[in-house]
Amino acid sequence: METHGTSPASAAKFRMIDIGEKVDTKRRAVASGELTAQASTLIRIRDRSLPKGDALMLAEVAGIQGAKNASELLPLCHPLILTSVRVWFQCDSSRIRVYCEVKTTGKTGVEMEALAGVSAALLCVYDLTKGIDPALGIGNIRLNLKEGGKSGQWTNPGISESVLQPIAHSSIQLETYSVSIITLSDRCSRGESKDESGPGIANWFRSRGAEIKSEMIIPDDQVALASALHKLLTDDNPNFVITTGGTGLSQRDITPETILKVSREYGGREISGIGELLRSSGSLKTTHAWLSRSTAYLINQTLVVALPGSPNAVIESLDAIGGLLKHAVHTIQGGDHEKI
């Protein structure tokens, strides 16, 4: 007798991931894709003179719809409440590049929504253009960047600067600012382990246009840290000094005490709200964040921030306080408290 339906064995081949135990975090994803056509066709698309009308304007709407409806097209994609969808275009003589940025605050990422938005926008341009140019091409659809969750920020290593550049303007920009980075780790200072947190901090600032004045790895030692801070504060004078490591509860975790001691020598001030924000945001991912002694001090016109030692935690921490950095420097340098 012939039967229909799905057997238990075949049903086990796919499943929708249970995200119920995850915590809500801010999520962002940016995807891009390209449409290629004859030069004369691209001019008409760019000049919005196609017989069917303005392809780019309608494609923007189609891209937003595509992102919002990703879960209806993909069986295992979780339906999400999106807080923002933005679609824009970059036109040149050989292609039209489409970008889609999607944001939400939720338990899972919005990569598929961004990719769906790009795909829908490209198909819309194709549909409105095929009547005058049947040799259209669609390709290079890919995820460029994602932020949020345990993985923090991820940037596609295979994309060029020309693709990354238009993405940056929606992030915090720190082009005129400088930062020095100190990694505190006994094992890394001895070469027994690779430092991932320091380079992660550098990449976070570099991607936002900041100048990396110096990077160093030192042991978990009060004298070494105090000496490094004295040198940076008197010689380099960066806008920010970011330390990673030494904020826990072990006997070797000496970062907060050392920064406090140096701060008193210079007549510095604690910025207690930054430590509170770091613990509060970190607790959304793990309750262990409440044991962190992350802190921040204003010393000699430099904001010194002590972050945890985990590579993921430093990126999550910078994401949490990133929106404050520009305003902090603005007020440190004598500006008023208006939003900049």
N, C-alpha and C positions, 0 to 999 in steps of 0.2 A: 504494500500500500504506500503510495507516494505522500509524503508530508511536506509541509511548507513551514517556514519560520526559521528562527535562529536557535541553533543548539547551544548548550552551555559552553562547549569547546570553542565555537566560533565567536560567541559573545565575549569571551575573555580576550580577544585579539585587540580590542580597543576599549577605552573607557574615558569618561570625563573626569578630570582630576578634581578631587575634593579639596577646595580651598577654604573650607569653613573655619579651620583653625588658624589661618593666616591673619595677620593684622593689617589694617588699612594704612597704606602709605601713599605719598604723592608719586604718581607715575607719569612718565612722558616718553613718547617714541616719535621718531622722525623717519620717514621712508621717502624714497625718491624713485623715479622711473623716467624713461625718455621716449619720445616719439620722434622718429626720423621721417623726412619727406624731401621732395625736391625743393630747391631753394625758392622757386616761385610760389610753391604751396606754403612754405613757412612764412613768407612775407605776407601772404593773404591771411593766414591765421593770426600773425602778430598784429596786422593792421585791422583785424576784426572785420574783414570784407568778404567772408565766405557767403555763398548763396543761401545757406541755411541760417546764417546769423552769426553772432558772436560766440565762437566755440570756447574761448577761454573763460568767459563769464559763466556760461552754462556748465562747463567742466568743473568750475569751482564748486558749484552747487552739487553736481554729481559726486564729486569727491567727498564732500561733507556727508551726503546721503550714504555713500558706500561705507565710510567709517562707522557711521551710526548703525548700519545694518549688517555688520560683519558676522554677528552671531547667528543671523538668519540664513546666511550663506554657508557657514562652516559648522558642521554638526557638533563638534566638541569645543567650540569657542564659547566662553562664558559671556552672557549678556552683561554689559556694564553701563553705568550711568556716566557718560562722558561730560567733563566740565568744559572742554574746549576742543574744537576741531578747526584747523586752519589749513587752507590749500593755497599754494601760490606757484608761480611759473617763472622760469628763467629761459629766455629765448636767445638763440644766437643763429648764425648762418647755416648751421648743420643740424640742429635739433631743437626740440622744446623739452626742457627738463621740468618735471612736475614734482613738487614737494608736498607732503602731508604731515602735519604735526598734530598729535592727539595727546590730550592730557586727561587724567582722572585722579581721584583719590579712591583707592580700592585695594582688593586683595590679590589682584593679578595684573600683569602688564597689558599695554595697549599696542603691542607690536602688530598684531593681526589687523587691528582697526586702522593703523597707519598704512599698512600695505594694501588693505582693501580700499582705502580712500584714494591712494595713488592709482590703483588699477581702474577704479571707476572713472576717475578724471581722465585717464589716458583713453579709455574706451569711448568716453563721450566725445573727446576731440576727434578720435578716429571716425566715429559715426557721422559727425558733422562735416568731415573733410573727405571721406572716401569717394564722394561723387565727383570730385575734380582731380583726385590723385589716388588710384587704386594701389599704388606701390608704397603704401605707408608701412612703417615698421614700429613695433613696440618692444622695448627691451630694457635691460639693466634695472629691473625692479628689485629693490633690495632695502633692507633695514640699515639705516645709517647710524642711528643712535638710540639708546634706551636708557632711562633713568628710573630709579626707585627700586623698592624691594631689597632683598638680601644682597643682590649682586651690585647694588649701587649704580654707577654710571658705566656703560659699555659703549665704545665707539667702534664701528666696523673697521678693522685694520686694512681692508682692501679698497677703501674709497679714497679718492684724491682730495687735495685741499680745495679744489674748485667746487666739489660737492659739499664738503664740510662747511665752507665759508658762509653760505646763506643760512645755515642752521644756527650759527653762533649768536645772531642778533636777538634771538628770543631768550638767550641765557643771560646771566649776570655778566656784565662786561667790566674788566678791571685793567684796561689797556695802559693806564698811566700809573699803575701801582706796582710795588715791588715786594718780594717775599723771600725770606731765608728759612730754610727747613732743617730741623735737627731731628734725627732718629736716635732714640736711646734704646740700645739693645746690647747686652753683653755678648751674645752669640754672633750677631751681625758685625760688631766691632772687631771680633776675632776672626771673621771670615768663615765661621762655621755654619752660617745661615744667610740666605739672600734677603736683603731688605726690599720689601714690596710696598710698605706703607709710605716711605719717603718719596719714591718715584710716583706713587699714586697721588700724593699731595701736589707734587710738581706738575703732573699732567692736568690735574684739576685747575690749577691756577694758569698754567700755560694755555690751556684751551679757552680761557677767558681773557687772554691777552696780557696777563701780568708778566713782569720781568722776574725771572728766578735769579736772585743775586748769589745765592750759595746753597749747597746741600752738603750736609755732613752726617757721619755716623759716629756716635761716641758710646762708651759703656754707660751703664746705669750707675753713675758716680756723681756725687754732688760737686766735687771740685771741677770735674771735666765739664759739667753742664754750666756751672757758674762762669768758668773761664770762657766758654763758647758764647754765652749771653753777653758778657762784658765786651768781647771783641765785636760782636754784631751791633750792639747798641752804640758803641763809640766810633766804629770804623765804617760799617756798612749803612747804618741808619735806614733799614727797610721800613716800609709801611707795616708789614706783618712779619712776625717770627712765629712759625708753627712748629711745635714739637709733637712727636708721636712716640708713645710708650712711656712707661713709668707712672701711670695714673691709677694703678690698682692698689691692692692692700698688702702686697708682699713687702718684705724687709728691703728689697732692692728697688722698690718703686718710690723714687725720691723727687720726681719732677715737680709736683706742686709746692713742696717745701722749699726747693731750691729757687724756683721762680719767685716765691714770696720773699725769700731772703734778699735776692737781687733787687726786687722791686723796692724794698725798704731802703736799700743803699742809695737808690736813685730818687727816692721820694715818690714812687709810683703809686697807682691806685688799682684796687681790684675791680673788675667789671663782673659782678656776681651774676648778673642776668644771663651771661653767655654760658656759664657752667650749668645754670638751672635749665636753660633751653636744651643744652646737649644731653643732659640726663633725661629730660622729659621726652625729647624726640627719640632717643635711644631706647627708652622703655617701651615704645610701641613695637619694637622688634624683639626685645628680651628684657626681662625684669632685672637681669644682672647689671643693666645700665645704671641702676640706682646705687650700685657699689662703686661706680667710677668717680674719681676725684678730678675730672676735667675742670679746668679753670681758665681764667683770662685776666691779664693785667695790662694796664696802660703804663709803659715805662719809656721815658725819653721820647715821647711822640710816636712810639712804636706799640702796636697792639700785639701782645704775646699771648698766644693761645695754646694750651696744652691739650692734646687730643689723645685718645686711646692708641694702643699699638696695633690693633687689627687692621689689615688692609681695607676690608669692607667698612669697618667702623669709621675710619678717617674720612672716607668719601661721604658716608651718610652724615657724619658730623658737619663737614663742609657744606653739604647741601642744606643742612638745617640752619646754619648761621650765615650762609652766603649772602642772603638778602640784606644783612646788617653791615657787611664789611665796608661798602662804599659810604654809607651814612656815618659809620664810626669814624672813618678817616676825615670825612667832611667836617664833623664836629671837633675832632681832635685838632684840626688845622685852623680852628676858629670860626667855622661856618655856623649858621644858626640851625635850628632843629627842624627846618622845613624838609620835606621829603625830596630827595634828589634822584 
